[in-house]
Amino acid sequence: MATTTNASPPSKGAYQRPYKTRLQRREQARRKHDENSDHKFLVRAAVGVGLLILLAIGFALRGLADRQETTPAALEEGR
């Protein structure tokens, strides 16, 4: 004689995400957006400040080079 066994159904159901209200979803999306925009703004500001510093250093070096070129000529004319 054949014996049959009944498989018992799993005691734990499928995972269900906790329900969030529309207000909770909006608040979470707003916080996520704010954090990303702050980071992007800071990176852009740092790049802008870096470019300004490089520009200022470039002008300073150019000024020094121009001054060094004109200084020996002025001394030779005075002799």
All heavy atoms as a GROMACS GRO file, in nm:
protein
  617
    1MET      N    1   0.081  -0.118   0.000
    1MET     CA    2   0.000   0.000   0.000
    1MET      C    3   0.085   0.124   0.000
    1MET      O    4   0.185   0.130   0.069
    1MET     CB    5  -0.082   0.000   0.125
    1MET     CG    6  -0.222  -0.027   0.090
    1MET     SD    7  -0.313   0.021   0.219
    1MET     CE    8  -0.460   0.019   0.199
    2ALA      N    9   0.040   0.219  -0.073
    2ALA     CA   10   0.113   0.344  -0.083
    2ALA      C   11   0.066   0.440   0.025
    2ALA      O   12  -0.054   0.451   0.052
    2ALA     CB   13   0.092   0.406  -0.219
    3THR      N   14   0.160   0.505   0.086
    3THR     CA   15   0.122   0.602   0.188
    3THR      C   16   0.135   0.742   0.128
    3THR      O   17   0.225   0.771   0.051
    3THR     CB   18   0.213   0.593   0.311
    3THR    OG1   19   0.347   0.612   0.270
    3THR    CG2   20   0.200   0.459   0.378
    4THR      N   21   0.044   0.825   0.160
    4THR     CA   22   0.048   0.963   0.110
    4THR      C   23   0.077   1.057   0.227
    4THR      O   24   0.027   1.037   0.338
    4THR     CB   25  -0.086   1.002   0.046
    4THR    OG1   26  -0.188   0.988   0.144
    4THR    CG2   27  -0.117   0.915  -0.073
    5THR      N   28   0.156   1.154   0.198
    5THR     CA   29   0.185   1.252   0.301
    5THR      C   30   0.137   1.388   0.253
    5THR      O   31   0.149   1.423   0.136
    5THR     CB   32   0.337   1.261   0.329
    5THR    OG1   33   0.403   1.289   0.207
    5THR    CG2   34   0.388   1.130   0.386
    6ASN      N   35   0.083   1.459   0.342
    6ASN     CA   36   0.038   1.594   0.310
    6ASN      C   37   0.145   1.694   0.350
    6ASN      O   38   0.192   1.693   0.464
    6ASN     CB   39  -0.092   1.626   0.384
    6ASN     CG   40  -0.208   1.542   0.333
    6ASN    OD1   41  -0.204   1.498   0.219
    6ASN    ND2   42  -0.306   1.519   0.418
    7ALA      N   43   0.179   1.777   0.256
    7ALA     CA   44   0.278   1.881   0.287
    7ALA      C   45   0.207   1.995   0.358
    7ALA      O   46   0.102   2.041   0.314
    7ALA     CB   47   0.344   1.930   0.158
    8SER      N   48   0.265   2.036   0.466
    8SER     CA   49   0.202   2.145   0.540
    8SER      C   50   0.240   2.278   0.474
    8SER      O   51   0.354   2.296   0.430
    8SER     CB   52   0.246   2.143   0.686
    8SER     OG   53   0.385   2.162   0.692
    9PRO      N   54   0.149   2.369   0.468
    9PRO     CA   55   0.180   2.499   0.407
    9PRO      C   56   0.279   2.576   0.494
    9PRO      O   57   0.283   2.558   0.614
    9PRO     CB   58   0.045   2.570   0.400
    9PRO     CG   59  -0.038   2.504   0.504
    9PRO     CD   60   0.013   2.362   0.515
   10PRO      N   61   0.360   2.658   0.430
   10PRO     CA   62   0.457   2.733   0.511
   10PRO      C   63   0.385   2.824   0.610
   10PRO      O   64   0.281   2.883   0.580
   10PRO     CB   65   0.536   2.815   0.410
   10PRO     CG   66   0.458   2.811   0.284
   10PRO     CD   67   0.367   2.692   0.291
   11SER      N   68   0.442   2.832   0.728
   11SER     CA   69   0.374   2.909   0.833
   11SER      C   70   0.397   3.059   0.814
   11SER      O   71   0.323   3.140   0.867
   11SER     CB   72   0.425   2.866   0.970
   11SER     OG   73   0.564   2.889   0.977
   12LYS      N   74   0.499   3.094   0.737
   12LYS     CA   75   0.530   3.235   0.718
   12LYS      C   76   0.487   3.276   0.578
   12LYS      O   77   0.523   3.213   0.480
   12LYS     CB   78   0.681   3.256   0.736
   12LYS     CG   79   0.722   3.398   0.747
   12LYS     CD   80   0.871   3.405   0.780
   12LYS     CE   81   0.910   3.548   0.807
   12LYS     NZ   82   1.052   3.558   0.839
   13GLY      N   83   0.412   3.383   0.570
   13GLY     CA   84   0.367   3.430   0.440
   13GLY      C   85   0.474   3.509   0.369
   13GLY      O   86   0.586   3.527   0.418
   14ALA      N   87   0.442   3.556   0.252
   14ALA     CA   88   0.536   3.635   0.174
   14ALA      C   89   0.561   3.769   0.243
   14ALA      O   90   0.475   3.821   0.314
   14ALA     CB   91   0.481   3.657   0.034
   15TYR      N   92   0.678   3.825   0.219
   15TYR     CA   93   0.714   3.953   0.280
   15TYR      C   94   0.628   4.063   0.220
   15TYR      O   95   0.612   4.073   0.099
   15TYR     CB   96   0.862   3.984   0.257
   15TYR     CG   97   0.902   4.122   0.305
   15TYR    CD1   98   0.918   4.147   0.440
   15TYR    CD2   99   0.919   4.226   0.215
   15TYR    CE1  100   0.954   4.272   0.485
   15TYR    CE2  101   0.954   4.353   0.259
   15TYR     CZ  102   0.971   4.375   0.394
   15TYR     OH  103   1.005   4.500   0.438
   16GLN      N  104   0.574   4.143   0.307
   16GLN     CA  105   0.499   4.260   0.263
   16GLN      C  106   0.564   4.384   0.320
   16GLN      O  107   0.597   4.390   0.438
   16GLN     CB  108   0.354   4.252   0.311
   16GLN     CG  109   0.276   4.143   0.242
   16GLN     CD  110   0.131   4.144   0.289
   16GLN    OE1  111   0.097   4.216   0.382
   16GLN    NE2  112   0.049   4.064   0.226
   17ARG      N  113   0.587   4.482   0.231
   17ARG     CA  114   0.648   4.606   0.277
   17ARG      C  115   0.552   4.679   0.370
   17ARG      O  116   0.432   4.674   0.352
   17ARG     CB  117   0.681   4.697   0.159
   17ARG     CG  118   0.786   4.639   0.070
   17ARG     CD  119   0.831   4.736  -0.034
   17ARG     NE  120   0.719   4.806  -0.098
   17ARG     CZ  121   0.733   4.898  -0.191
   17ARG    NH1  122   0.852   4.934  -0.229
   17ARG    NH2  123   0.629   4.955  -0.246
   18PRO      N  124   0.608   4.746   0.469
   18PRO     CA  125   0.520   4.823   0.557
   18PRO      C  126   0.455   4.937   0.478
   18PRO      O  127   0.517   4.998   0.392
   18PRO     CB  128   0.614   4.876   0.665
   18PRO     CG  129   0.749   4.862   0.610
   18PRO     CD  130   0.746   4.754   0.507
   19TYR      N  131   0.333   4.963   0.507
   19TYR     CA  132   0.257   5.066   0.436
   19TYR      C  133   0.305   5.204   0.479
   19TYR      O  134   0.325   5.231   0.596
   19TYR     CB  135   0.108   5.051   0.465
   19TYR     CG  136   0.026   5.157   0.398
   19TYR    CD1  137  -0.001   5.150   0.262
   19TYR    CD2  138  -0.022   5.266   0.468
   19TYR    CE1  139  -0.075   5.248   0.199
   19TYR    CE2  140  -0.095   5.365   0.407
   19TYR     CZ  141  -0.122   5.355   0.272
   19TYR     OH  142  -0.194   5.454   0.210
   20LYS      N  143   0.326   5.290   0.381
   20LYS     CA  144   0.363   5.428   0.410
   20LYS      C  145   0.258   5.520   0.348
   20LYS      O  146   0.213   5.496   0.235
   20LYS     CB  147   0.500   5.463   0.351
   20LYS     CG  148   0.614   5.393   0.420
   20LYS     CD  149   0.746   5.442   0.365
   20LYS     CE  150   0.859   5.373   0.438
   20LYS     NZ  151   0.988   5.416   0.388
   21THR      N  152   0.225   5.621   0.421
   21THR     CA  153   0.128   5.717   0.368
   21THR      C  154   0.195   5.804   0.263
   21THR      O  155   0.317   5.808   0.250
   21THR     CB  156   0.074   5.806   0.481
   21THR    OG1  157   0.182   5.884   0.533
   21THR    CG2  158   0.010   5.724   0.592
   22ARG      N  159   0.114   5.875   0.189
   22ARG     CA  160   0.167   5.963   0.085
   22ARG      C  161   0.257   6.070   0.147
   22ARG      O  162   0.361   6.104   0.091
   22ARG     CB  163   0.051   6.029   0.011
   22ARG     CG  164   0.099   6.123  -0.098
   22ARG     CD  165  -0.017   6.183  -0.171
   22ARG     NE  166  -0.085   6.079  -0.246
   22ARG     CZ  167  -0.190   6.102  -0.325
   22ARG    NH1  168  -0.239   6.222  -0.336
   22ARG    NH2  169  -0.247   6.004  -0.391
   23LEU      N  170   0.217   6.121   0.262
   23LEU     CA  171   0.296   6.223   0.330
   23LEU      C  172   0.434   6.169   0.369
   23LEU      O  173   0.536   6.238   0.352
   23LEU     CB  174   0.222   6.274   0.454
   23LEU     CG  175   0.292   6.383   0.534
   23LEU    CD1  176   0.304   6.510   0.449
   23LEU    CD2  177   0.213   6.414   0.659
   24GLN      N  178   0.438   6.044   0.418
   24GLN     CA  179   0.566   5.985   0.455
   24GLN      C  180   0.654   5.963   0.333
   24GLN      O  181   0.775   5.988   0.337
   24GLN     CB  182   0.543   5.851   0.527
   24GLN     CG  183   0.485   5.864   0.665
   24GLN     CD  184   0.444   5.731   0.722
   24GLN    OE1  185   0.411   5.637   0.647
   24GLN    NE2  186   0.445   5.720   0.854
   25ARG      N  187   0.597   5.918   0.222
   25ARG     CA  188   0.675   5.900   0.099
   25ARG      C  189   0.727   6.032   0.047
   25ARG      O  190   0.842   6.043   0.004
   25ARG     CB  191   0.590   5.831  -0.008
   25ARG     CG  192   0.563   5.684   0.021
   25ARG     CD  193   0.505   5.615  -0.100
   25ARG     NE  194   0.392   5.683  -0.158
   25ARG     CZ  195   0.263   5.650  -0.139
   25ARG    NH1  196   0.234   5.548  -0.062
   25ARG    NH2  197   0.167   5.719  -0.195
   26ARG      N  198   0.646   6.137   0.052
   26ARG     CA  199   0.689   6.269   0.005
   26ARG      C  200   0.801   6.324   0.092
   26ARG      O  201   0.897   6.382   0.042
   26ARG     CB  202   0.572   6.367   0.005
   26ARG     CG  203   0.476   6.344  -0.108
   26ARG     CD  204   0.367   6.448  -0.105
   26ARG     NE  205   0.276   6.430  -0.216
   26ARG     CZ  206   0.164   6.497  -0.231
   26ARG    NH1  207   0.128   6.586  -0.141
   26ARG    NH2  208   0.086   6.476  -0.336
   27GLU      N  209   0.788   6.307   0.222
   27GLU     CA  210   0.891   6.356   0.314
   27GLU      C  211   1.023   6.284   0.290
   27GLU      O  212   1.130   6.345   0.289
   27GLU     CB  213   0.845   6.336   0.459
   27GLU     CG  214   0.934   6.402   0.561
   27GLU     CD  215   0.936   6.552   0.550
   27GLU    OE1  216   0.833   6.611   0.513
   27GLU    OE2  217   1.042   6.612   0.576
   28GLN      N  218   1.017   6.154   0.269
   28GLN     CA  219   1.139   6.077   0.243
   28GLN      C  220   1.202   6.120   0.110
   28GLN      O  221   1.323   6.138   0.102
   28GLN     CB  222   1.106   5.928   0.239
   28GLN     CG  223   1.228   5.840   0.223
   28GLN     CD  224   1.192   5.693   0.223
   28GLN    OE1  225   1.075   5.656   0.213
   28GLN    NE2  226   1.291   5.608   0.232
   29ALA      N  227   1.122   6.141   0.009
   29ALA     CA  228   1.174   6.187  -0.121
   29ALA      C  229   1.233   6.327  -0.108
   29ALA      O  230   1.336   6.357  -0.170
   29ALA     CB  231   1.063   6.185  -0.225
   30ARG      N  232   1.171   6.413  -0.030
   30ARG     CA  233   1.223   6.549  -0.011
   30ARG      C  234   1.358   6.546   0.059
   30ARG      O  235   1.451   6.618   0.021
   30ARG     CB  236   1.123   6.631   0.071
   30ARG     CG  237   1.158   6.778   0.081
   30ARG     CD  238   1.052   6.855   0.157
   30ARG     NE  239   0.924   6.848   0.089
   30ARG     CZ  240   0.810   6.805   0.146
   30ARG    NH1  241   0.809   6.765   0.272
   30ARG    NH2  242   0.698   6.801   0.078
   31ARG      N  243   1.373   6.463   0.162
   31ARG     CA  244   1.500   6.452   0.232
   31ARG      C  245   1.609   6.398   0.139
   31ARG      O  246   1.721   6.445   0.139
   31ARG     CB  247   1.487   6.362   0.354
   31ARG     CG  248   1.440   6.437   0.478
   31ARG     CD  249   1.446   6.351   0.602
   31ARG     NE  250   1.316   6.288   0.619
   31ARG     CZ  251   1.293   6.158   0.619
   31ARG    NH1  252   1.392   6.074   0.606
   31ARG    NH2  253   1.172   6.109   0.634
   32LYS      N  254   1.574   6.299   0.059
   32LYS     CA  255   1.671   6.242  -0.034
   32LYS      C  256   1.715   6.346  -0.136
   32LYS      O  257   1.833   6.358  -0.167
   32LYS     CB  258   1.608   6.122  -0.105
   32LYS     CG  259   1.701   6.048  -0.197
   32LYS     CD  260   1.631   5.929  -0.259
   32LYS     CE  261   1.722   5.854  -0.354
   32LYS     NZ  262   1.653   5.742  -0.416
   33HIS      N  263   1.623   6.423  -0.187
   33HIS     CA  264   1.654   6.526  -0.285
   33HIS      C  265   1.739   6.635  -0.223
   33HIS      O  266   1.835   6.683  -0.284
   33HIS     CB  267   1.525   6.585  -0.342
   33HIS     CG  268   1.549   6.696  -0.439
   33HIS    ND1  269   1.600   6.674  -0.563
   33HIS    CD2  270   1.532   6.830  -0.427
   33HIS    CE1  271   1.612   6.791  -0.626
   33HIS    NE2  272   1.572   6.886  -0.545
   34ASP      N  273   1.709   6.676  -0.102
   34ASP     CA  274   1.784   6.782  -0.036
   34ASP      C  275   1.929   6.742  -0.013
   34ASP      O  276   2.020   6.821  -0.033
   34ASP     CB  277   1.719   6.819   0.098
   34ASP     CG  278   1.588   6.895   0.080
   34ASP    OD1  279   1.564   6.944  -0.032
   34ASP    OD2  280   1.511   6.903   0.176
   35GLU      N  281   1.951   6.617   0.030
   35GLU     CA  282   2.086   6.571   0.056
   35GLU      C  283   2.168   6.569  -0.072
   35GLU      O  284   2.284   6.610  -0.073
   35GLU     CB  285   2.084   6.433   0.120
   35GLU     CG  286   2.028   6.432   0.261
   35GLU     CD  287   2.005   6.292   0.314
   35GLU    OE1  288   2.032   6.196   0.241
   35GLU    OE2  289   1.958   6.281   0.428
   36ASN      N  290   2.110   6.524  -0.182
   36ASN     CA  291   2.181   6.518  -0.308
   36ASN      C  292   2.211   6.657  -0.362
   36ASN      O  293   2.320   6.682  -0.414
   36ASN     CB  294   2.101   6.439  -0.412
   36ASN     CG  295   2.099   6.290  -0.380
   36ASN    OD1  296   2.183   6.242  -0.307
   36ASN    ND2  297   2.003   6.220  -0.436
   37SER      N  298   2.115   6.748  -0.350
   37SER     CA  299   2.137   6.882  -0.404
   37SER      C  300   2.242   6.956  -0.324
   37SER      O  301   2.319   7.034  -0.380
   37SER     CB  302   2.006   6.960  -0.408
   37SER     OG  303   1.956   6.979  -0.277
   38ASP      N  304   2.248   6.934  -0.193
   38ASP     CA  305   2.350   6.999  -0.110
   38ASP      C  306   2.489   6.952  -0.152
   38ASP      O  307   2.581   7.032  -0.167
   38ASP     CB  308   2.329   6.968   0.038
   38ASP     CG  309   2.211   7.042   0.096
   38ASP    OD1  310   2.162   7.136   0.031
   38ASP    OD2  311   2.167   7.006   0.207
   39HIS      N  312   2.503   6.823  -0.175
   39HIS     CA  313   2.632   6.767  -0.215
   39HIS      C  314   2.674   6.822  -0.351
   39HIS      O  315   2.790   6.860  -0.370
   39HIS     CB  316   2.624   6.614  -0.217
   39HIS     CG  317   2.750   6.549  -0.260
   39HIS    ND1  318   2.862   6.545  -0.181
   39HIS    CD2  319   2.783   6.486  -0.376
   39HIS    CE1  320   2.958   6.482  -0.245
   39HIS    NE2  321   2.913   6.445  -0.363
   40LYS      N  322   2.583   6.825  -0.445
   40LYS     CA  323   2.615   6.875  -0.579
   40LYS      C  324   2.653   7.023  -0.573
   40LYS      O  325   2.747   7.066  -0.642
   40LYS     CB  326   2.496   6.856  -0.673
   40LYS     CG  327   2.472   6.712  -0.711
   40LYS     CD  328   2.352   6.701  -0.802
   40LYS     CE  329   2.321   6.557  -0.836
   40LYS     NZ  330   2.202   6.546  -0.920
   41PHE      N  331   2.582   7.100  -0.492
   41PHE     CA  332   2.614   7.242  -0.481
   41PHE      C  333   2.753   7.263  -0.424
   41PHE      O  334   2.830   7.347  -0.471
   41PHE     CB  335   2.510   7.313  -0.393
   41PHE     CG  336   2.548   7.454  -0.360
   41PHE    CD1  337   2.536   7.553  -0.455
   41PHE    CD2  338   2.598   7.486  -0.235
   41PHE    CE1  339   2.574   7.684  -0.425
   41PHE    CE2  340   2.635   7.616  -0.205
   41PHE     CZ  341   2.622   7.714  -0.300
   42LEU      N  342   2.787   7.186  -0.320
   42LEU     CA  343   2.919   7.200  -0.259
   42LEU      C  344   3.030   7.163  -0.356
   42LEU      O  345   3.135   7.228  -0.359
   42LEU     CB  346   2.927   7.115  -0.132
   42LEU     CG  347   2.840   7.162  -0.016
   42LEU    CD1  348   2.847   7.063   0.100
   42LEU    CD2  349   2.884   7.299   0.031
   43VAL      N  350   3.009   7.060  -0.436
   43VAL     CA  351   3.110   7.020  -0.534
   43VAL      C  352   3.126   7.130  -0.638
   43VAL      O  353   3.239   7.167  -0.673
   43VAL     CB  354   3.072   6.886  -0.600
   43VAL    CG1  355   3.159   6.857  -0.721
   43VAL    CG2  356   3.083   6.773  -0.500
   44ARG      N  357   3.016   7.184  -0.688
   44ARG     CA  358   3.024   7.292  -0.787
   44ARG      C  359   3.091   7.416  -0.729
   44ARG      O  360   3.171   7.481  -0.798
   44ARG     CB  361   2.885   7.327  -0.837
   44ARG     CG  362   2.826   7.221  -0.926
   44ARG     CD  363   2.688   7.260  -0.971
   44ARG     NE  364   2.628   7.152  -1.048
   44ARG     CZ  365   2.500   7.144  -1.076
   44ARG    NH1  366   2.417   7.238  -1.034
   44ARG    NH2  367   2.454   7.044  -1.148
   45ALA      N  368   3.059   7.449  -0.606
   45ALA     CA  369   3.120   7.566  -0.542
   45ALA      C  370   3.271   7.545  -0.526
   45ALA      O  371   3.350   7.637  -0.550
   45ALA     CB  372   3.055   7.593  -0.407
   46ALA      N  373   3.312   7.425  -0.487
   46ALA     CA  374   3.455   7.396  -0.470
   46ALA      C  375   3.528   7.406  -0.604
   46ALA      O  376   3.640   7.460  -0.610
   46ALA     CB  377   3.473   7.258  -0.409
   47VAL      N  378   3.467   7.356  -0.709
   47VAL     CA  379   3.530   7.365  -0.842
   47VAL      C  380   3.542   7.511  -0.885
   47VAL      O  381   3.645   7.554  -0.936
   47VAL     CB  382   3.449   7.282  -0.945
   47VAL    CG1  383   3.494   7.313  -1.087
   47VAL    CG2  384   3.464   7.134  -0.916
   48GLY      N  385   3.439   7.590  -0.861
   48GLY     CA  386   3.443   7.732  -0.896
   48GLY      C  387   3.550   7.808  -0.820
   48GLY      O  388   3.626   7.887  -0.878
   49VAL      N  389   3.561   7.782  -0.691
   49VAL     CA  390   3.664   7.848  -0.609
   49VAL      C  391   3.803   7.804  -0.655
   49VAL      O  392   3.895   7.885  -0.664
   49VAL     CB  393   3.642   7.818  -0.459
   49VAL    CG1  394   3.762   7.861  -0.376
   49VAL    CG2  395   3.516   7.886  -0.411
   50GLY      N  396   3.818   7.678  -0.688
   50GLY     CA  397   3.947   7.628  -0.737
   50GLY      C  398   3.988   7.696  -0.867
   50GLY      O  399   4.104   7.733  -0.885
   51LEU      N  400   3.892   7.714  -0.958
   51LEU     CA  401   3.922   7.783  -1.084
   51LEU      C  402   3.962   7.928  -1.060
   51LEU      O  403   4.053   7.980  -1.125
   51LEU     CB  404   3.803   7.774  -1.179
   51LEU     CG  405   3.776   7.636  -1.240
   51LEU    CD1  406   3.648   7.638  -1.322
   51LEU    CD2  407   3.894   7.593  -1.325
   52LEU      N  408   3.893   7.994  -0.969
   52LEU     CA  409   3.929   8.133  -0.937
   52LEU      C  410   4.069   8.143  -0.878
   52LEU      O  411   4.145   8.235  -0.910
   52LEU     CB  412   3.827   8.194  -0.841
   52LEU     CG  413   3.690   8.227  -0.901
   52LEU    CD1  414   3.596   8.274  -0.792
   52LEU    CD2  415   3.705   8.332  -1.009
   53ILE      N  416   4.105   8.049  -0.793
   53ILE     CA  417   4.240   8.049  -0.734
   53ILE      C  418   4.344   8.026  -0.843
   53ILE      O  419   4.448   8.094  -0.846
   53ILE     CB  420   4.249   7.944  -0.622
   53ILE    CG1  421   4.166   7.989  -0.502
   53ILE    CG2  422   4.394   7.919  -0.581
   53ILE    CD1  423   4.154   7.886  -0.392
   54LEU      N  424   4.319   7.931  -0.933
   54LEU     CA  425   4.413   7.906  -1.042
   54LEU      C  426   4.427   8.030  -1.131
   54LEU      O  427   4.538   8.063  -1.175
   54LEU     CB  428   4.368   7.786  -1.125
   54LEU     CG  429   4.385   7.650  -1.060
   54LEU    CD1  430   4.325   7.541  -1.149
   54LEU    CD2  431   4.531   7.621  -1.035
   55LEU      N  432   4.318   8.098  -1.156
   55LEU     CA  433   4.322   8.219  -1.237
   55LEU      C  434   4.405   8.328  -1.168
   55LEU      O  435   4.488   8.394  -1.232
   55LEU     CB  436   4.179   8.269  -1.262
   55LEU     CG  437   4.162   8.386  -1.357
   55LEU    CD1  438   4.202   8.345  -1.497
   55LEU    CD2  439   4.018   8.433  -1.356
   56ALA      N  440   4.386   8.344  -1.039
   56ALA     CA  441   4.462   8.444  -0.964
   56ALA      C  442   4.611   8.410  -0.963
   56ALA      O  443   4.696   8.498  -0.980
   56ALA     CB  444   4.409   8.453  -0.821
   57ILE      N  445   4.645   8.283  -0.947
   57ILE     CA  446   4.786   8.241  -0.949
   57ILE      C  447   4.845   8.266  -1.087
   57ILE      O  448   4.960   8.310  -1.100
   57ILE     CB  449   4.799   8.093  -0.906
   57ILE    CG1  450   4.767   8.078  -0.758
   57ILE    CG2  451   4.938   8.039  -0.936
   57ILE    CD1  452   4.759   7.934  -0.710
   58GLY      N  453   4.767   8.239  -1.192
   58GLY     CA  454   4.815   8.264  -1.328
   58GLY      C  455   4.846   8.410  -1.351
   58GLY      O  456   4.950   8.445  -1.409
   59PHE      N  457   4.758   8.500  -1.306
   59PHE     CA  458   4.783   8.642  -1.321
   59PHE      C  459   4.904   8.686  -1.239
   59PHE      O  460   4.983   8.770  -1.283
   59PHE     CB  461   4.660   8.725  -1.281
   59PHE     CG  462   4.557   8.733  -1.390
   59PHE    CD1  463   4.427   8.690  -1.367
   59PHE    CD2  464   4.588   8.784  -1.515
   59PHE    CE1  465   4.331   8.698  -1.465
   59PHE    CE2  466   4.492   8.792  -1.615
   59PHE     CZ  467   4.363   8.749  -1.590
   60ALA      N  468   4.920   8.631  -1.120
   60ALA     CA  469   5.034   8.666  -1.036
   60ALA      C  470   5.165   8.623  -1.102
   60ALA      O  471   5.263   8.699  -1.105
   60ALA     CB  472   5.020   8.602  -0.898
   61LEU      N  473   5.170   8.503  -1.156
   61LEU     CA  474   5.291   8.455  -1.222
   61LEU      C  475   5.321   8.538  -1.348
   61LEU      O  476   5.437   8.568  -1.376
   61LEU     CB  477   5.277   8.307  -1.259
   61LEU     CG  478   5.277   8.209  -1.141
   61LEU    CD1  479   5.251   8.068  -1.190
   61LEU    CD2  480   5.408   8.216  -1.065
   62ARG      N  481   5.217   8.573  -1.419
   62ARG     CA  482   5.236   8.655  -1.538
   62ARG      C  483   5.290   8.794  -1.501
   62ARG      O  484   5.379   8.847  -1.568
   62ARG     CB  485   5.103   8.669  -1.612
   62ARG     CG  486   5.114   8.735  -1.745
   62ARG     CD  487   4.983   8.727  -1.817
   62ARG     NE  488   4.990   8.793  -1.946
   62ARG     CZ  489   4.888   8.812  -2.025
   62ARG    NH1  490   4.768   8.769  -1.988
   62ARG    NH2  491   4.902   8.872  -2.140
   63GLY      N  492   5.240   8.850  -1.394
   63GLY     CA  493   5.289   8.979  -1.346
   63GLY      C  494   5.433   8.972  -1.303
   63GLY      O  495   5.513   9.062  -1.330
   64LEU      N  496   5.471   8.865  -1.233
   64LEU     CA  497   5.610   8.848  -1.192
   64LEU      C  498   5.702   8.832  -1.312
   64LEU      O  499   5.812   8.887  -1.314
   64LEU     CB  500   5.623   8.727  -1.098
   64LEU     CG  501   5.568   8.743  -0.957
   64LEU    CD1  502   5.576   8.610  -0.882
   64LEU    CD2  503   5.645   8.850  -0.882
   65ALA      N  504   5.657   8.758  -1.411
   65ALA     CA  505   5.738   8.737  -1.530
   65ALA      C  506   5.756   8.869  -1.605
   65ALA      O  507   5.867   8.899  -1.653
   65ALA     CB  508   5.674   8.633  -1.620
   66ASP      N  509   5.652   8.948  -1.615
   66ASP     CA  510   5.662   9.078  -1.682
   66ASP      C  511   5.756   9.171  -1.606
   66ASP      O  512   5.834   9.245  -1.666
   66ASP     CB  513   5.525   9.143  -1.696
   66ASP     CG  514   5.438   9.074  -1.799
   66ASP    OD1  515   5.492   8.994  -1.878
   66ASP    OD2  516   5.315   9.098  -1.798
   67ARG      N  517   5.751   9.170  -1.476
   67ARG     CA  518   5.836   9.257  -1.395
   67ARG      C  519   5.982   9.216  -1.408
   67ARG      O  520   6.070   9.300  -1.414
   67ARG     CB  521   5.793   9.253  -1.248
   67ARG     CG  522   5.864   9.357  -1.167
   67ARG     CD  523   5.821   9.369  -1.024
   67ARG     NE  524   5.722   9.273  -0.979
   67ARG     CZ  525   5.691   9.255  -0.852
   67ARG    NH1  526   5.751   9.328  -0.760
   67ARG    NH2  527   5.601   9.169  -0.816
   68GLN      N  528   6.009   9.085  -1.414
   68GLN     CA  529   6.146   9.038  -1.428
   68GLN      C  530   6.203   9.072  -1.565
   68GLN      O  531   6.322   9.097  -1.579
   68GLN     CB  532   6.153   8.887  -1.404
   68GLN     CG  533   6.134   8.851  -1.258
   68GLN     CD  534   6.132   8.700  -1.238
   68GLN    OE1  535   6.135   8.624  -1.334
   68GLN    NE2  536   6.124   8.659  -1.112
   69GLU      N  537   6.120   9.074  -1.667
   69GLU     CA  538   6.166   9.108  -1.801
   69GLU      C  539   6.199   9.258  -1.811
   69GLU      O  540   6.293   9.296  -1.878
   69GLU     CB  541   6.061   9.072  -1.905
   69GLU     CG  542   6.047   8.923  -1.927
   69GLU     CD  543   5.936   8.890  -2.026
   69GLU    OE1  544   5.878   8.984  -2.083
   69GLU    OE2  545   5.908   8.771  -2.044
   70THR      N  546   6.124   9.343  -1.746
   70THR     CA  547   6.146   9.487  -1.758
   70THR      C  548   6.252   9.538  -1.662
   70THR      O  549   6.315   9.639  -1.688
   70THR     CB  550   6.014   9.563  -1.730
   70THR    OG1  551   5.967   9.530  -1.601
   70THR    CG2  552   5.910   9.530  -1.835
   71THR      N  553   6.281   9.470  -1.555
   71THR     CA  554   6.379   9.516  -1.456
   71THR      C  555   6.521   9.522  -1.514
   71THR      O  556   6.587   9.626  -1.499
   71THR     CB  557   6.374   9.428  -1.330
   71THR    OG1  558   6.243   9.429  -1.279
   71THR    CG2  559   6.470   9.479  -1.224
   72PRO      N  560   6.575   9.422  -1.579
   72PRO     CA  561   6.712   9.433  -1.632
   72PRO      C  562   6.726   9.541  -1.737
   72PRO      O  563   6.828   9.609  -1.744
   72PRO     CB  564   6.740   9.296  -1.693
   72PRO     CG  565   6.646   9.204  -1.626
   72PRO     CD  566   6.525   9.286  -1.592
   73ALA      N  567   6.625   9.563  -1.818
   73ALA     CA  568   6.632   9.667  -1.920
   73ALA      C  569   6.639   9.804  -1.855
   73ALA      O  570   6.710   9.893  -1.902
   73ALA     CB  571   6.512   9.657  -2.013
   74ALA      N  572   6.570   9.826  -1.747
   74ALA     CA  573   6.571   9.955  -1.680
   74ALA      C  574   6.708   9.981  -1.617
   74ALA      O  575   6.757  10.093  -1.615
   74ALA     CB  576   6.463   9.962  -1.574
   75LEU      N  577   6.772   9.877  -1.566
   75LEU     CA  578   6.903   9.893  -1.504
   75LEU      C  579   7.010   9.924  -1.609
   75LEU      O  580   7.102  10.002  -1.587
   75LEU     CB  581   6.942   9.768  -1.427
   75LEU     CG  582   6.864   9.740  -1.299
   75LEU    CD1  583   6.907   9.606  -1.240
   75LEU    CD2  584   6.887   9.852  -1.198
   76GLU      N  585   7.001   9.863  -1.727
   76GLU     CA  586   7.100   9.886  -1.832
   76GLU      C  587   7.089  10.028  -1.887
   76GLU      O  588   7.189  10.089  -1.923
   76GLU     CB  589   7.083   9.784  -1.943
   76GLU     CG  590   7.126   9.644  -1.902
   76GLU     CD  591   7.099   9.542  -2.010
   76GLU    OE1  592   7.063   9.583  -2.123
   76GLU    OE2  593   7.114   9.423  -1.983
   77GLU      N  594   6.969  10.080  -1.894
   77GLU     CA  595   6.950  10.217  -1.946
   77GLU      C  596   7.008  10.320  -1.850
   77GLU      O  597   7.055  10.424  -1.890
   77GLU     CB  598   6.803  10.244  -1.972
   77GLU     CG  599   6.747  10.165  -2.087
   77GLU     CD  600   6.597  10.187  -2.104
   77GLU    OE1  601   6.540  10.272  -2.033
   77GLU    OE2  602   6.537  10.118  -2.186
   78GLY      N  603   7.006  10.292  -1.723
   78GLY     CA  604   7.056  10.386  -1.623
   78GLY      C  605   7.207  10.394  -1.620
   78GLY      O  606   7.264  10.490  -1.574
   79ARG      N  607   7.279  10.300  -1.674
   79ARG     CA  608   7.425  10.297  -1.668
   79ARG      C  609   7.486  10.384  -1.770
   79ARG      O  610   7.478  10.433  -1.862
   79ARG     CB  611   7.478  10.156  -1.689
   79ARG     CG  612   7.450  10.070  -1.568
   79ARG     CD  613   7.515   9.936  -1.589
   79ARG     NE  614   7.484   9.850  -1.476
   79ARG     CZ  615   7.519   9.729  -1.468
   79ARG    NH1  616   7.591   9.672  -1.562
   79ARG    NH2  617   7.489   9.656  -1.363
   0.00000   0.00000   0.00000
